[in-house]
Amino acid sequence: MKPHRVAVVAALALGALVAAVSATLLPRLWNMRAEYVTADVIRKTEAYVAQSHGQWPRSWSDLGGDMSAYTTIDFSLDPEKASARDVAAAIKPVSGRYLTYPHAKRDLERLYSVLSESKAGKLEPSDAADSR
């Protein structure tokens, strides 16, 4: 093979490798960003629930701004009827699954606990910040 053909083949192979790696990593990196934003949304929701004595946020403005590019939240959740499963399903990254946020389950369980205690009148607003 002539040297310029070898260089062309090597460049094409390298380009294919970069494309394959990018196609694999970019969605994961995007999802990682979404999961970190979702973690923040869970923390803000927990604080909102504690401060509002068990009320669920009704819009992004209750949480300080729109983060819907990264996170979905069910603003119609009824805090009086919500189960732990309902709360866990109510907040998630836009992908619908957690890949890189290892504490998602724990944080959502804590949110449900704060919601339950707030509804039962067992949690004062200042207690939620201390539970972290």
PEWO-V36737 format. One record per residue. N is the residue number from 1. SS is DSSP state (~ for helix, > for strand, _ for the rest). Layout:
# PEWO-V36737
n;ss
N;SS
N;SS
This chain:
# PEWO-V36737
n;ss
1;_
2;_
3;~
4;~
5;~
6;~
7;~
8;~
9;~
10;~
11;~
12;~
13;~
14;~
15;~
16;~
17;~
18;~
19;~
20;~
21;~
22;~
23;~
24;~
25;~
26;~
27;~
28;~
29;~
30;~
31;~
32;~
33;~
34;~
35;~
36;~
37;~
38;~
39;~
40;~
41;~
42;~
43;~
44;~
45;~
46;~
47;~
48;~
49;~
50;~
51;~
52;_
53;_
54;_
55;_
56;_
57;_
58;_
59;_
60;~
61;~
62;~
63;~
64;_
65;_
66;_
67;_
68;_
69;_
70;_
71;>
72;>
73;>
74;_
75;_
76;_
77;_
78;_
79;_
80;_
81;_
82;_
83;_
84;~
85;~
86;~
87;~
88;~
89;~
90;~
91;>
92;>
93;>
94;_
95;_
96;_
97;_
98;_
99;_
100;_
101;_
102;_
103;_
104;~
105;~
106;~
107;~
108;~
109;~
110;~
111;~
112;~
113;~
114;~
115;~
116;~
117;~
118;~
119;~
120;_
121;_
122;_
123;_
124;_
125;~
126;~
127;~
128;~
129;~
130;~
131;_
132;_
